[in-house]
């Protein structure tokens, strides 16, 4: 999981480089893109690894949905678009 995160997710350089992605969107994509690691990828380990890397997380909205601020240059964003996961692409929200 460490290698996948290092390869796909970059820390934002500044506030203009932030893109917010929900934890569930990130988890769903990683499970579908890396099915061999399904048993090792879960929200708790994903959150821990992202925190270790320096990715900040936020709880937003009435339902307190966890989102992560990743760099716009992160490989994961282009991978999600390429895999054409329709619901996940719509959940990529620019930071306000």
C-alpha positions, 0 to 999 in steps of 0.5 A: 500500500505504501508503494501505491500511495507513493506512486499515485498520490502527491502532497499539494505544493500550496493552497492553489494546488489542492484537490479534495477527494473523498476517502470512499472515492479513493478507496473504491478506486484503489480497490478496483485498480489494484484488486490483488491488494483488496484485503490490505486496503481499507479506510483506516490503513489508507487514512494512516498512510496518507497522514504519514505522507503529510496529506491533510484530511477534513471532515465536511458536510452534515454527514462529516464525510472525510476528504483528503487534500491531494495535489492536482498533479497526483497520478490518481486523478488522471487514473480515475478519469482514465478508468472512467469511474463516473461517480468518482470523477464527480466527487473530485472537488476543487478546494474552496 
